């Protein structure tokens, strides 16, 4: 791991210009102390690392020093090709093709055949509505134009005007990271929940957004260990004929078929019982809540609320 990091440091310093130890530590996800030791190792190995003290200083390599692309292994090139191919699946333009040609000294066919990864972020459907939203929002981000849309959230549907910052892919959905004027705060908006999308003529001066941090997201739902005393053992009963539909929302490893092969159970250990209730309500008639008793009551309450909002009587 250290050897790979040292090669990475050489490439970044030789091609990226002056930077700081803090930025390098963040990029390679190690401590500043580790980066300082790595830079000393590179110096001893003959890489001319130069330190610039004071404000606006940092580290760099001596002018004229370059790293040959041959330092990239076949595995490095294949991983780069997979990542660039993922971007090209939603942004097929000449810039990415040229970038791939510069960074990946392999033909597309050779990289595809040799790589363990194939990443395609595009939709299965040729007339995908979400891709149309993606292109319009991407242009709005580039031109710093405000966007207005109706947004469907858990609390209802309402108009929003936002200042778009960047498009974010977090499996399995695309989001817009934008300053919401209604709340004067940066929020993530799922593209699939946007209706009546309109890119306005109004422009804006961008503000510096807080960094996106997905670490810990959902950590209050699934416990880290099976013996967590605060966890709830959730059991939802389903018909075997509904098993395929359930995998759109639940991983198959949590689905357990009964011996008679007619029914099955969704078995989860969760820390957030309200989340489990929302899941059960979302799945509707496809599941019956078996345990725990608190979940039975909460899921029934949510189901009745949803039925009342839709004007339909809940099924008994």
DAWO-V562487 format. One record per pair of residues at least 24 apart in sequence whose ideal C-beta (glycine too) atoms are under 8 Angstrom apart, sorted by sequence separation. I is the first residue (numbers start at 0). J is the second residue. D is the distance in whole Angstrom. If there is no record, write none. Layout:
# DAWO-V562487
((I,J,D) (I,J,D))
This chain:
# DAWO-V562487
((79,103,5) (139,163,5) (140,164,7) (185,209,6) (238,262,6) (239,263,6) (273,297,7) (276,300,8) (277,301,7) (4,29,7) (80,105,7) (140,165,6) (161,186,8) (237,262,7) (238,263,8) (264,289,7) (272,297,7) (276,301,6) (280,305,6) (8,34,8) (76,102,8) (140,166,7) (236,262,6) (237,263,5) (76,103,5) (80,107,7) (136,163,6) (161,188,7) (236,263,7) (237,264,7) (76,104,6) (77,105,7) (178,206,6) (236,264,6) (237,265,6) (8,37,6) (76,105,5) (81,110,8) (137,166,6) (146,175,8) (159,188,7) (235,264,7) (236,265,8) (249,278,8) (8,38,7) (80,110,4) (88,118,7) (136,166,6) (178,208,7) (234,264,5) (235,265,4) (248,278,7) (284,314,7) (80,111,8) (88,119,5) (89,120,5) (146,177,7) (234,265,7) (5,37,6) (9,41,7) (73,105,8) (88,120,5) (89,121,6) (176,208,7) (233,265,7) (234,266,6) (4,37,6) (8,41,6) (71,104,7) (77,110,5) (81,114,5) (84,117,7) (85,118,4) (88,121,4) (133,166,7) (233,266,7) (248,281,7) (12,46,8) (17,51,7) (68,102,8) (76,110,7) (80,114,6) (84,118,6) (85,119,7) (86,120,8) (232,266,7) (233,267,4) (248,282,7) (5,40,6) (22,57,8) (23,58,8) (81,116,4) (84,119,7) (85,120,5) (176,211,6) (232,267,8) (233,268,7) (1,37,7) (5,41,6) (12,48,7) (68,104,6) (77,113,5) (78,114,7) (81,117,7) (82,118,7) (232,268,6) (233,269,6) (9,46,6) (19,56,8) (20,57,8) (77,114,4) (81,118,5) (231,268,7) (245,282,7) (19,57,4) (20,58,6) (77,115,8) (78,116,7) (150,188,6) (156,194,8) (230,268,5) (231,269,5) (18,57,5) (19,58,7) (77,116,8) (136,175,6) (160,199,8) (230,269,6) (231,270,7) (17,57,5) (18,58,6) (73,113,7) (133,173,6) (148,188,8) (152,192,7) (230,270,6) (245,285,6) (17,58,7) (18,59,7) (89,130,7) (151,192,5) (162,203,5) (164,205,7) (227,268,7) (229,270,6) (231,272,5) (244,285,6) (245,286,8) (17,59,4) (150,192,6) (151,193,8) (233,275,5) (16,59,7) (150,193,6) (151,194,7) (162,205,7) (225,268,6) (227,270,7) (89,133,6) (129,173,6) (149,193,7) (150,194,8) (162,206,8) (164,208,5) (167,211,7) (169,213,6) (231,275,7) (235,279,6) (241,285,5) (148,193,4) (149,194,4) (241,286,8) (12,58,7) (148,194,6) (149,195,5) (221,267,7) (222,268,6) (12,59,6) (13,60,6) (90,137,8) (148,195,6) (221,268,7) (222,269,7) (235,282,7) (238,285,8) (12,60,5) (120,168,6) (147,195,8) (148,196,4) (221,269,6) (222,270,5) (237,285,6) (147,196,8) (148,197,7) (220,269,6) (221,270,7) (237,286,5) (146,196,7) (147,197,5) (220,270,6) (236,286,7) (237,287,8) (13,64,6) (14,65,8) (146,197,7) (219,270,5) (220,271,5) (235,286,4) (236,287,5) (13,65,5) (14,66,7) (146,198,6) (147,199,6) (219,271,5) (235,287,7) (236,288,8) (13,66,4) (145,198,8) (146,199,7) (235,288,6) (236,289,5) (136,190,7) (144,198,6) (145,199,4) (220,274,5) (234,288,8) (235,289,7) (144,199,6) (219,274,8) (234,289,4) (10,66,5) (144,200,7) (145,201,5) (234,290,5) (9,66,5) (133,190,7) (144,201,7) (145,202,7) (233,290,7) (132,190,5) (144,202,6) (145,203,6) (232,290,7) (233,291,7) (139,198,5) (143,202,5) (144,203,8) (232,291,7) (10,70,7) (136,196,8) (138,198,7) (142,202,7) (143,203,6) (231,291,5) (9,70,7) (129,190,5) (132,193,6) (135,196,7) (143,204,8) (233,294,6) (129,191,6) (136,198,8) (143,205,6) (231,293,8) (135,198,6) (231,294,7) (6,70,6) (132,196,6))
